[in-house]
């Protein structure tokens, strides 16, 4: 149960914060894709920090490491929505339907 909470909860916080940055106007499809994006990004960043900076070979969710993981993932959950919003503002890809046949 600790693993599920540690992996999903920070991504949900990031999604809520990102939705707030977009003024609560995200459609359902964008909410699901953004949740998947934050789920991958937050946990990838935390795994990289644990493996490369703290030099642990694996990630274990015991009592103390569970709390440390949640704190670190929460930091990423508050930073990454700003980064994603900034990247979306700088790089915009528009796809338009071609009406000519």
Secondary structure, DSSP 8 states (H G I E B T S, - for coil): -HHHHHHHHHHHHHHHHHHHHTTT---HHHHHHHHHHHHHHHHHHHHHIIIIIS--SS----HHHHHHHHHHHHHHHHHHHHHHHHHHHH-----------
